[in-house]
Amino acid sequence: MNHPIRFGILGAAGITPQALIAPAQGNPDVDLFAVAARNRGRAEAFAAEHGIGTVHDSYEALLADPNVDAVYIPLPNSEHGKWTVAALEAGKHVLVEKPFASNAEEAEAVATRAAESDRVVMEGFHYRYHRLMAETLKLIADGAIGDVTEVEAHFDIHLPDRTNIRYIQDLAGGSTMDLGCYSLHFVRSVVGEEPEIVSAEARPSDDPRLDEALSAELRFPGGVTGRISSSLLEDEERQSGLITGTKGVIQVEGFVKPQEGNSLTLTNDEGVTTVEVPALPTSYAAQLAVFVDAVRNGTPLITDPADSVAMMRAIDAMYRAAGLEPRATTAS
């Protein structure tokens, strides 16, 4: 593939300008080629605003376009698994927003289909590709806090609009699916093992099946303990992590969206050290660069389907521990 990777976008989601369009404008290896939405008029307006040359009448038509090399999927959570499989069957590489699927069973089916293909499939945990996370993991690897004993992570926002898709059970909504997945991913990334869910507690939304907030206690095979939480409705927003070791502590602030402001503070016997981490390139730009490298050169991904399956297994276990059911797979 000598030409830029030609992306097709499924839907006109609000996250797309930040997550794909802005990074693509700074990446010569990416061409924002086509878009489709449920409503063609909306797709046309989106294409005109963002300089996308081709508008298709449907998602299926976009996937059938032989000029499209890769697909970005920012659809509601319930649609991620289904359209990732459809894109793979059409021979496209896939960058899909988190969560990877509605539940572990669906994630496993999608991962199996991905393994049968020669296409790149990446789940969009963009934060994982920012330098803030790299610097955090380097401090741990260098022994700055000794052996890690406990990790916690929290992600809260203030979203009072109950008509938002995050509050809709049938669209695989919920605090954990939208926010807590970041907290869980952060802790898994730090520990490097898969957790057992010791306990979990949910605060239901207006729909008692759906978590407005959820917290969980974790235990890892090597003995590290973890605590994560998320909430769709708090007065103050936060995205923070705390890593405790035998010789010190690392405090991480702004880990989900580090380009909007972040801090990394190490406290150990040598005192308190602030590690300066540049905001740019954005987490989304870094993610897109890794995706391009994977398509071009076969470079392994951090957030590959195997990681995604492990994530969904833990999320399902958290829901069950909290007395809730995992999100259901949407019928095709």
C-alpha positions, -999 to +999 in steps of 0.1 A: +000+000+000+019+030-013-010+055-009-022+069+024-045+046+044-080+056+033-103+057+062-141+052+061-160+065+091-192+048+103-214+074+118-211+111+125-203+108+162-192+137+183-160+120+193-147+117+157-133+152+152-111+148+183-103+111+180-096+108+143-101+139+122-076+162+140-049+135+143-054+126+106-048+161+095-014+159+110-006+124+097+004+122+060-002+085+060-039+089+066-067+100+041-101+107+055-118+092+025-155+084+032-183+086+057-217+071+062-244+077+087-279+065+094-291+097+079-275+107+046-281+144+052-262+142+085-233+124+067-232+150+040-231+179+065-203+160+084-183+154+052-186+191+042-175+203+076-145+181+077-134+179+041-144+142+034-149+136-003-171+106-004-205+100+013-222+066+012-259+059+017-253+032+043-227+016+065-229-015+042-222+006+011-191+022+028-178-013+037-183-024+001-162+005-013-129-011-025-112+023-021-116+021+017-087+005+035-096+010+071-127+017+091-132+039+122-162+028+144-174+054+169-210+040+170-229+033+202-213+006+223-239-020+213-228-017+177-191-021+181-188-058+179-213-063+150-197-037+128-161-047+136-170-082+122-188-067+092-157-045+085-134-076+088-156-096+064-153-067+039-115-069+042-110-037+062-086-028+090-105-016+121-100+011+147-130+007+170-138+028+200-139+012+234-156-009+247-147-035+221-180-053+225-211-055+247-199-085+267-171-111+269-189-137+247-193-112+219-157-100+223-144-135+220-164-140+188-150-108+173-115-117+183-118-151+167-129-134+135-100-110+137-075-139+142-089-155+111-081-124+090-049-106+081-064-073+091-054-050+120-080-046+148-073-020+174-095-010+204-093+028+210-079+030+245-060+061+232-046+071+266-024+040+266-003+054+237+004+088+253+037+096+268+021+100+303+014+063+305+048+054+291+066+076+317+045+061+345+054+025+335+090+035+331+092+048+367+078+014+379+101-006+357+131+014+370+122+005+406+113+041+416+087+028+441+100-007+447+075-036+442+040-025+434+015-035+461-017-016+453-031+004+424-062+024+422-078+044+394-109+066+392-128+083+363-158+105+371-177+130+349-208+153+354-234+142+329-270+150+341-286+145+307-304+112+311-312+110+274-275+106+266-267+072+251-245+064+281-277+061+301-294+037+277-291+000+287-300-013+252-271+006+237-247-011+261-245+020+282-234+024+318-206+040+338-184+010+336-188+006+298-180+043+292-157+053+320-148+025+343-132+006+314-104+032+315-100+028+353-098-010+348-074-007+318-051+015+337-048-009+367-044-039+344-017-021+324+002-012+356+001-046+371+004-066+339-019-094+351-056-102+349-076-095+380-100-114+401-130-093+411-132-095+449-163-073+452-182-046+434-210-021+442-231-002+418-253+029+420-282+023+397-295+049+373-332+056+366-330+022+348-322-002+377-303-025+352-278+003+344-249+015+366-247+053+370-216+046+391-197+015+400-167+006+422-148-026+425-121-043+446-096-064+426-069-089+434-041-100+411-023-134+409+010-118+421-006-104+452-012-068+441-046-054+451-066-029+431-095-005+435-113+012+406-144+033+403-163+055+378-194+077+378-214+094+352-228+119+376-204+136+401-202+173+409-164+173+401-147+155+372-116+134+379-093+110+361-067+099+385-045+070+394-025+061+425+002+034+425+017+023+458+049+004+461+072-009+488+094+022+485+071+050+473+040+062+456+032+075+421+002+099+416-011+103+381-037+130+372-054+134+339-045+100+326-076+095+304-072+128+284-036+138+291-035+164+264-060+185+283-037+187+313-018+161+333+006+156+362+029+128+373+043+129+408+067+105+424+071+103+462+098+081+477+128+083+501+145+108+478+116+132+482+089+145+459+096+146+422+074+161+395+079+145+361+071+169+333+051+152+306+043+171+274+007+173+265+014+169+228+013+148+207-023+140+218-032+105+229-053+102+198-024+113+175-001+088+192-028+061+188-033+068+151+004+067+145+006+032+161-024+020+141-007+032+108+025+014+118+006-018+125-011-016+091+021-007+072+046-029+091+027-054+112+039-038+144+021-054+175-005-034+193-010-029+230-048-028+227-053-058+204-083-082+204-067-104+231-064-075+254-100-065+246-113-100+254-095-099+288-111-065+294-146-076+287-143-107+309-133-085+338-161-060+331-187-088+329-174-101+363-176-067+378-212-064+368-221-098+382-203-090+414-224-058+417-256-078+411-261-065+376-262-084+343-235-078+316-248-059+286-266-080+261-254-086+225-276-067+200-293-089+176-281-085+140 
